Amino acid sequence: MFLNDKPKEIVFHYNKHHNIDVMTPPWIVKFKGKTYYINHFDVLPNVGFSTKETPDNGHTKGSMKMKGLLEIYNKEDKVFARVS
């Protein structure tokens, strides 16, 4: 299921809780004010990205952001995301 019909900003970062509990998905995607916990994240070659540094944030010190179409789907009891 695509979540957007035209390219929008997507921000993702590593979920450090995955280091404590490997059952926790390793990626966090923030999109349109919502948070999604993702097991696997694919970005198609035509999508560029930039970094977003947040040194004063208590949760993450940096993330990656890109603009594209976000698709989130379930496969084999895991959550996947694709940006095109």
KOLGU-4560 file (N, C-alpha, C; in nm, 3 decimals, padded with zeros to 5 digits):
<recs>
<n_xx: 00.084 n_yy: -00.118 n_zz: 00.000 ca_xx: 00.000 ca_yy: 00.000 ca_zz: 00.000 c_xx: 00.089 c_yy: 00.124 c_zz: 00.000 mol: A seq: 1 type: MET>
<n_xx: 00.071 n_yy: 00.211 n_zz: -00.097 ca_xx: 00.145 ca_yy: 00.337 ca_zz: -00.098 c_xx: 00.078 c_yy: 00.433 c_zz: 00.000 mol: A seq: 2 type: PHE>
<n_xx: 00.157 n_yy: 00.508 n_zz: 00.073 ca_xx: 00.103 ca_yy: 00.602 ca_zz: 00.170 c_xx: 00.091 c_yy: 00.743 c_zz: 00.114 mol: A seq: 3 type: LEU>
<n_xx: 00.151 n_yy: 00.769 n_zz: -00.001 ca_xx: 00.141 ca_yy: 00.902 ca_zz: -00.062 c_xx: 00.132 c_yy: 00.890 c_zz: -00.213 mol: A seq: 4 type: ASN>
<n_xx: 00.066 n_yy: 00.986 n_zz: -00.274 ca_xx: 00.048 ca_yy: 00.983 ca_zz: -00.419 c_xx: 00.144 c_yy: 01.076 c_zz: -00.493 mol: A seq: 5 type: ASP>
<n_xx: 00.216 n_yy: 01.159 n_zz: -00.420 ca_xx: 00.322 ca_yy: 01.240 ca_zz: -00.481 c_xx: 00.439 c_yy: 01.246 c_zz: -00.382 mol: A seq: 6 type: LYS>
<n_xx: 00.559 n_yy: 01.269 n_zz: -00.431 ca_xx: 00.676 ca_yy: 01.264 ca_zz: -00.344 c_xx: 00.666 c_yy: 01.359 c_zz: -00.223 mol: A seq: 7 type: PRO>
<n_xx: 00.696 n_yy: 01.305 n_zz: -00.107 ca_xx: 00.696 ca_yy: 01.380 ca_zz: 00.018 c_xx: 00.824 c_yy: 01.347 c_zz: 00.095 mol: A seq: 8 type: LYS>
<n_xx: 00.857 n_yy: 01.429 n_zz: 00.195 ca_xx: 00.976 ca_yy: 01.405 ca_zz: 00.277 c_xx: 00.954 c_yy: 01.285 c_zz: 00.369 mol: A seq: 9 type: GLU>
<n_xx: 01.055 n_yy: 01.199 n_zz: 00.373 ca_xx: 01.056 ca_yy: 01.078 ca_zz: 00.457 c_xx: 01.184 c_yy: 01.083 c_zz: 00.538 mol: A seq: 10 type: ILE>
<n_xx: 01.175 n_yy: 01.059 n_zz: 00.668 ca_xx: 01.292 ca_yy: 01.060 ca_zz: 00.756 c_xx: 01.302 c_yy: 00.924 c_zz: 00.823 mol: A seq: 11 type: VAL>
<n_xx: 01.423 n_yy: 00.867 n_zz: 00.825 ca_xx: 01.439 ca_yy: 00.740 ca_zz: 00.895 c_xx: 01.572 c_yy: 00.738 c_zz: 00.970 mol: A seq: 12 type: PHE>
<n_xx: 01.575 n_yy: 00.655 n_zz: 01.073 ca_xx: 01.698 ca_yy: 00.637 ca_zz: 01.150 c_xx: 01.699 c_yy: 00.499 c_zz: 01.213 mol: A seq: 13 type: HIS>
<n_xx: 01.815 n_yy: 00.461 n_zz: 01.261 ca_xx: 01.834 ca_yy: 00.332 ca_zz: 01.325 c_xx: 01.767 c_yy: 00.333 c_zz: 01.462 mol: A seq: 14 type: TYR>
<n_xx: 01.700 n_yy: 00.224 n_zz: 01.496 ca_xx: 01.634 ca_yy: 00.208 ca_zz: 01.625 c_xx: 01.732 c_yy: 00.141 c_zz: 01.721 mol: A seq: 15 type: ASN>
<n_xx: 01.793 n_yy: 00.218 n_zz: 01.810 ca_xx: 01.897 ca_yy: 00.163 ca_zz: 01.898 c_xx: 01.842 c_yy: 00.060 c_zz: 01.997 mol: A seq: 16 type: LYS>
<n_xx: 01.710 n_yy: 00.057 n_zz: 02.018 ca_xx: 01.652 ca_yy: -00.047 ca_zz: 02.105 c_xx: 01.670 c_yy: -00.186 c_zz: 02.043 mol: A seq: 17 type: HIS>
<n_xx: 01.692 n_yy: -00.191 n_zz: 01.913 ca_xx: 01.719 ca_yy: -00.319 ca_zz: 01.845 c_xx: 01.846 c_yy: -00.384 c_zz: 01.901 mol: A seq: 18 type: HIS>
<n_xx: 01.940 n_yy: -00.304 n_zz: 01.951 ca_xx: 02.063 ca_yy: -00.359 ca_zz: 02.010 c_xx: 02.035 c_yy: -00.434 c_zz: 02.139 mol: A seq: 19 type: ASN>
<n_xx: 01.927 n_yy: -00.399 n_zz: 02.207 ca_xx: 01.890 ca_yy: -00.462 ca_zz: 02.334 c_xx: 01.796 c_yy: -00.581 c_zz: 02.309 mol: A seq: 20 type: ILE>
<n_xx: 01.702 n_yy: -00.563 n_zz: 02.218 ca_xx: 01.602 ca_yy: -00.666 ca_zz: 02.188 c_xx: 01.595 c_yy: -00.683 c_zz: 02.036 mol: A seq: 21 type: ASP>
<n_xx: 01.653 n_yy: -00.790 n_zz: 01.984 ca_xx: 01.659 ca_yy: -00.810 ca_zz: 01.840 c_xx: 01.521 c_yy: -00.837 c_zz: 01.777 mol: A seq: 22 type: VAL>
<n_xx: 01.419 n_yy: -00.857 n_zz: 01.858 ca_xx: 01.283 ca_yy: -00.872 ca_zz: 01.805 c_xx: 01.222 c_yy: -00.737 c_zz: 01.769 mol: A seq: 23 type: MET>
<n_xx: 01.283 n_yy: -00.628 n_zz: 01.818 ca_xx: 01.239 ca_yy: -00.493 ca_zz: 01.785 c_xx: 01.291 c_yy: -00.458 c_zz: 01.646 mol: A seq: 24 type: THR>
<n_xx: 01.205 n_yy: -00.408 n_zz: 01.557 ca_xx: 01.253 ca_yy: -00.371 ca_zz: 01.423 c_xx: 01.368 c_yy: -00.269 c_zz: 01.430 mol: A seq: 25 type: PRO>
<n_xx: 01.469 n_yy: -00.284 n_zz: 01.342 ca_xx: 01.587 ca_yy: -00.198 ca_zz: 01.350 c_xx: 01.573 c_yy: -00.058 c_zz: 01.291 mol: A seq: 26 type: PRO>
<n_xx: 01.463 n_yy: -00.028 n_zz: 01.221 ca_xx: 01.450 ca_yy: 00.102 ca_zz: 01.158 c_xx: 01.323 c_yy: 00.173 c_zz: 01.202 mol: A seq: 27 type: TRP>
<n_xx: 01.332 n_yy: 00.304 n_zz: 01.215 ca_xx: 01.217 ca_yy: 00.389 ca_zz: 01.246 c_xx: 01.200 c_yy: 00.485 c_zz: 01.130 mol: A seq: 28 type: ILE>
<n_xx: 01.079 n_yy: 00.487 n_zz: 01.074 ca_xx: 01.046 ca_yy: 00.578 ca_zz: 00.964 c_xx: 00.944 c_yy: 00.677 c_zz: 01.016 mol: A seq: 29 type: VAL>
<n_xx: 00.970 n_yy: 00.805 n_zz: 00.994 ca_xx: 00.876 ca_yy: 00.911 ca_zz: 01.030 c_xx: 00.823 c_yy: 00.972 c_zz: 00.902 mol: A seq: 30 type: LYS>
<n_xx: 00.689 n_yy: 00.975 n_zz: 00.891 ca_xx: 00.627 ca_yy: 01.022 ca_zz: 00.769 c_xx: 00.491 c_yy: 01.081 c_zz: 00.801 mol: A seq: 31 type: PHE>
<n_xx: 00.470 n_yy: 01.207 n_zz: 00.761 ca_xx: 00.343 ca_yy: 01.277 ca_zz: 00.781 c_xx: 00.295 c_yy: 01.271 c_zz: 00.926 mol: A seq: 32 type: LYS>
<n_xx: 00.389 n_yy: 01.291 n_zz: 01.019 ca_xx: 00.356 ca_yy: 01.296 ca_zz: 01.161 c_xx: 00.336 c_yy: 01.161 c_zz: 01.228 mol: A seq: 33 type: GLY>
<n_xx: 00.360 n_yy: 01.052 n_zz: 01.157 ca_xx: 00.344 ca_yy: 00.918 ca_zz: 01.215 c_xx: 00.478 c_yy: 00.846 c_zz: 01.217 mol: A seq: 34 type: LYS>
<n_xx: 00.490 n_yy: 00.751 n_zz: 01.310 ca_xx: 00.610 ca_yy: 00.671 ca_zz: 01.325 c_xx: 00.579 c_yy: 00.527 c_zz: 01.288 mol: A seq: 35 type: THR>
<n_xx: 00.667 n_yy: 00.467 n_zz: 01.208 ca_xx: 00.652 ca_yy: 00.328 ca_zz: 01.167 c_xx: 00.780 c_yy: 00.253 c_zz: 01.204 mol: A seq: 36 type: TYR>
<n_xx: 00.764 n_yy: 00.132 n_zz: 01.259 ca_xx: 00.878 ca_yy: 00.048 ca_zz: 01.294 c_xx: 00.895 c_yy: -00.056 c_zz: 01.184 mol: A seq: 37 type: TYR>
<n_xx: 01.012 n_yy: -00.055 n_zz: 01.120 ca_xx: 01.036 ca_yy: -00.128 ca_zz: 00.996 c_xx: 01.148 c_yy: -00.230 c_zz: 01.013 mol: A seq: 38 type: ILE>
<n_xx: 01.125 n_yy: -00.350 n_zz: 00.961 ca_xx: 01.229 ca_yy: -00.454 ca_zz: 00.965 c_xx: 01.330 c_yy: -00.440 c_zz: 00.851 mol: A seq: 39 type: ASN>
<n_xx: 01.284 n_yy: -00.396 n_zz: 00.735 ca_xx: 01.374 ca_yy: -00.382 ca_zz: 00.620 c_xx: 01.331 c_yy: -00.260 c_zz: 00.539 mol: A seq: 40 type: HIS>
<n_xx: 01.430 n_yy: -00.183 n_zz: 00.493 ca_xx: 01.403 ca_yy: -00.056 ca_zz: 00.425 c_xx: 01.479 c_yy: -00.055 c_zz: 00.294 mol: A seq: 41 type: PHE>
<n_xx: 01.410 n_yy: -00.043 n_zz: 00.181 ca_xx: 01.472 ca_yy: -00.033 ca_zz: 00.049 c_xx: 01.451 c_yy: 00.106 c_zz: -00.007 mol: A seq: 42 type: ASP>
<n_xx: 01.554 n_yy: 00.159 n_zz: -00.071 ca_xx: 01.543 ca_yy: 00.286 ca_zz: -00.142 c_xx: 01.587 c_yy: 00.261 c_zz: -00.285 mol: A seq: 43 type: VAL>
<n_xx: 01.498 n_yy: 00.289 n_zz: -00.379 ca_xx: 01.531 ca_yy: 00.265 ca_zz: -00.519 c_xx: 01.637 c_yy: 00.365 c_zz: -00.567 mol: A seq: 44 type: LEU>
<n_xx: 01.717 n_yy: 00.326 n_zz: -00.667 ca_xx: 01.834 ca_yy: 00.406 ca_zz: -00.707 c_xx: 01.806 c_yy: 00.550 c_zz: -00.749 mol: A seq: 45 type: PRO>
<n_xx: 01.687 n_yy: 00.580 n_zz: -00.796 ca_xx: 01.660 ca_yy: 00.716 ca_zz: -00.844 c_xx: 01.628 c_yy: 00.814 c_zz: -00.731 mol: A seq: 46 type: ASN>
<n_xx: 01.629 n_yy: 00.769 n_zz: -00.606 ca_xx: 01.595 ca_yy: 00.855 ca_zz: -00.492 c_xx: 01.724 c_yy: 00.895 c_zz: -00.421 mol: A seq: 47 type: VAL>
<n_xx: 01.746 n_yy: 01.024 n_zz: -00.409 ca_xx: 01.862 ca_yy: 01.074 ca_zz: -00.336 c_xx: 01.827 c_yy: 01.093 c_zz: -00.189 mol: A seq: 48 type: GLY>
<n_xx: 01.926 n_yy: 01.124 n_zz: -00.108 ca_xx: 01.901 ca_yy: 01.148 ca_zz: 00.034 c_xx: 01.999 c_yy: 01.252 c_zz: 00.085 mol: A seq: 49 type: PHE>
<n_xx: 01.967 n_yy: 01.306 n_zz: 00.201 ca_xx: 02.059 ca_yy: 01.393 ca_zz: 00.273 c_xx: 02.053 c_yy: 01.354 c_zz: 00.419 mol: A seq: 50 type: SER>
<n_xx: 02.146 n_yy: 01.404 n_zz: 00.497 ca_xx: 02.147 ca_yy: 01.372 ca_zz: 00.640 c_xx: 02.084 c_yy: 01.487 c_zz: 00.718 mol: A seq: 51 type: THR>
<n_xx: 02.036 n_yy: 01.453 n_zz: 00.834 ca_xx: 01.976 ca_yy: 01.551 ca_zz: 00.925 c_xx: 02.040 c_yy: 01.529 c_zz: 01.061 mol: A seq: 52 type: LYS>
<n_xx: 02.125 n_yy: 01.622 n_zz: 01.102 ca_xx: 02.194 ca_yy: 01.610 ca_zz: 01.230 c_xx: 02.110 c_yy: 01.672 c_zz: 01.340 mol: A seq: 53 type: GLU>
<n_xx: 02.095 n_yy: 01.600 n_zz: 01.451 ca_xx: 02.017 ca_yy: 01.649 ca_zz: 01.565 c_xx: 02.094 c_yy: 01.622 c_zz: 01.694 mol: A seq: 54 type: THR>
<n_xx: 02.206 n_yy: 01.692 n_zz: 01.716 ca_xx: 02.292 ca_yy: 01.662 ca_zz: 01.831 c_xx: 02.226 c_yy: 01.684 c_zz: 01.967 mol: A seq: 55 type: PRO>
<n_xx: 02.123 n_yy: 01.769 n_zz: 01.975 ca_xx: 02.057 ca_yy: 01.795 ca_zz: 02.103 c_xx: 01.937 c_yy: 01.705 c_zz: 02.128 mol: A seq: 56 type: ASP>
<n_xx: 01.906 n_yy: 01.615 n_zz: 02.036 ca_xx: 01.793 ca_yy: 01.525 ca_zz: 02.051 c_xx: 01.833 c_yy: 01.408 c_zz: 02.140 mol: A seq: 57 type: ASN>
<n_xx: 01.752 n_yy: 01.377 n_zz: 02.238 ca_xx: 01.781 ca_yy: 01.267 ca_zz: 02.330 c_xx: 01.758 c_yy: 01.130 c_zz: 02.269 mol: A seq: 58 type: GLY>
<n_xx: 01.685 n_yy: 01.123 n_zz: 02.159 ca_xx: 01.652 ca_yy: 00.994 ca_zz: 02.098 c_xx: 01.751 c_yy: 00.953 c_zz: 01.989 mol: A seq: 59 type: HIS>
<n_xx: 01.783 n_yy: 01.042 n_zz: 01.900 ca_xx: 01.877 ca_yy: 01.010 ca_zz: 01.792 c_xx: 01.960 c_yy: 01.133 c_zz: 01.758 mol: A seq: 60 type: THR>
<n_xx: 02.084 n_yy: 01.112 n_zz: 01.724 ca_xx: 02.174 ca_yy: 01.223 ca_zz: 01.693 c_xx: 02.176 c_yy: 01.256 c_zz: 01.544 mol: A seq: 61 type: LYS>
<n_xx: 02.118 n_yy: 01.167 n_zz: 01.465 ca_xx: 02.115 ca_yy: 01.193 ca_zz: 01.322 c_xx: 02.021 c_yy: 01.099 c_zz: 01.251 mol: A seq: 62 type: GLY>
<n_xx: 01.977 n_yy: 01.139 n_zz: 01.136 ca_xx: 01.888 ca_yy: 01.057 ca_zz: 01.055 c_xx: 01.913 c_yy: 01.088 c_zz: 00.909 mol: A seq: 63 type: SER>
<n_xx: 01.847 n_yy: 01.013 n_zz: 00.824 ca_xx: 01.856 ca_yy: 01.034 ca_zz: 00.680 c_xx: 01.719 c_yy: 01.080 c_zz: 00.634 mol: A seq: 64 type: MET>
<n_xx: 01.718 n_yy: 01.171 n_zz: 00.539 ca_xx: 01.590 ca_yy: 01.215 ca_zz: 00.486 c_xx: 01.594 c_yy: 01.213 c_zz: 00.335 mol: A seq: 65 type: LYS>
<n_xx: 01.480 n_yy: 01.188 n_zz: 00.278 ca_xx: 01.469 ca_yy: 01.180 ca_zz: 00.133 c_xx: 01.328 c_yy: 01.222 c_zz: 00.094 mol: A seq: 66 type: MET>
<n_xx: 01.309 n_yy: 01.242 n_zz: -00.034 ca_xx: 01.178 ca_yy: 01.279 ca_zz: -00.084 c_xx: 01.138 c_yy: 01.175 c_zz: -00.187 mol: A seq: 67 type: LYS>
<n_xx: 01.023 n_yy: 01.113 n_zz: -00.167 ca_xx: 00.979 ca_yy: 01.010 ca_zz: -00.259 c_xx: 00.842 c_yy: 00.956 c_zz: -00.223 mol: A seq: 68 type: GLY>
<n_xx: 00.806 n_yy: 00.847 n_zz: -00.288 ca_xx: 00.682 ca_yy: 00.776 ca_zz: -00.259 c_xx: 00.714 c_yy: 00.666 c_zz: -00.160 mol: A seq: 69 type: LEU>
<n_xx: 00.643 n_yy: 00.662 n_zz: -00.050 ca_xx: 00.667 ca_yy: 00.563 ca_zz: 00.054 c_xx: 00.564 c_yy: 00.452 c_zz: 00.044 mol: A seq: 70 type: LEU>
<n_xx: 00.612 n_yy: 00.329 n_zz: 00.044 ca_xx: 00.525 ca_yy: 00.212 ca_zz: 00.047 c_xx: 00.563 c_yy: 00.131 c_zz: 00.170 mol: A seq: 71 type: GLU>
<n_xx: 00.466 n_yy: 00.097 n_zz: 00.253 ca_xx: 00.489 ca_yy: 00.011 ca_zz: 00.368 c_xx: 00.400 c_yy: -00.111 c_zz: 00.349 mol: A seq: 72 type: ILE>
<n_xx: 00.459 n_yy: -00.229 n_zz: 00.368 ca_xx: 00.382 ca_yy: -00.352 ca_zz: 00.347 c_xx: 00.434 c_yy: -00.462 c_zz: 00.439 mol: A seq: 73 type: TYR>
<n_xx: 00.350 n_yy: -00.561 n_zz: 00.463 ca_xx: 00.386 ca_yy: -00.677 ca_zz: 00.544 c_xx: 00.426 c_yy: -00.792 c_zz: 00.454 mol: A seq: 74 type: ASN>
<n_xx: 00.528 n_yy: -00.864 n_zz: 00.498 ca_xx: 00.575 ca_yy: -00.981 ca_zz: 00.425 c_xx: 00.634 c_yy: -01.078 c_zz: 00.527 mol: A seq: 75 type: LYS>
<n_xx: 00.582 n_yy: -01.199 n_zz: 00.529 ca_xx: 00.633 ca_yy: -01.302 ca_zz: 00.620 c_xx: 00.638 c_yy: -01.253 c_zz: 00.765 mol: A seq: 76 type: GLU>
<n_xx: 00.531 n_yy: -01.190 n_zz: 00.809 ca_xx: 00.517 ca_yy: -01.140 ca_zz: 00.947 c_xx: 00.617 c_yy: -01.031 c_zz: 00.985 mol: A seq: 77 type: ASP>
<n_xx: 00.671 n_yy: -00.962 n_zz: 00.886 ca_xx: 00.761 ca_yy: -00.849 ca_zz: 00.912 c_xx: 00.710 c_yy: -00.729 c_zz: 00.833 mol: A seq: 78 type: LYS>
<n_xx: 00.754 n_yy: -00.611 n_zz: 00.874 ca_xx: 00.712 ca_yy: -00.486 ca_zz: 00.808 c_xx: 00.827 c_yy: -00.436 c_zz: 00.721 mol: A seq: 79 type: VAL>
<n_xx: 00.796 n_yy: -00.409 n_zz: 00.594 ca_xx: 00.894 ca_yy: -00.361 ca_zz: 00.498 c_xx: 00.853 c_yy: -00.223 c_zz: 00.450 mol: A seq: 80 type: PHE>
<n_xx: 00.952 n_yy: -00.144 n_zz: 00.407 ca_xx: 00.925 ca_yy: -00.013 ca_zz: 00.349 c_xx: 01.008 c_yy: 00.001 c_zz: 00.222 mol: A seq: 81 type: ALA>
<n_xx: 00.953 n_yy: 00.073 n_zz: 00.126 ca_xx: 01.023 ca_yy: 00.100 ca_zz: 00.000 c_xx: 00.998 c_yy: 00.245 c_zz: -00.037 mol: A seq: 82 type: ARG>
<n_xx: 01.103 n_yy: 00.313 n_zz: -00.079 ca_xx: 01.090 ca_yy: 00.451 ca_zz: -00.127 c_xx: 01.129 c_yy: 00.451 c_zz: -00.274 mol: A seq: 83 type: VAL>
<n_xx: 01.041 n_yy: 00.508 n_zz: -00.356 ca_xx: 01.068 ca_yy: 00.518 ca_zz: -00.499 c_xx: 01.047 c_yy: 00.660 c_zz: -00.546 mol: A seq: 84 type: SER>
</recs>
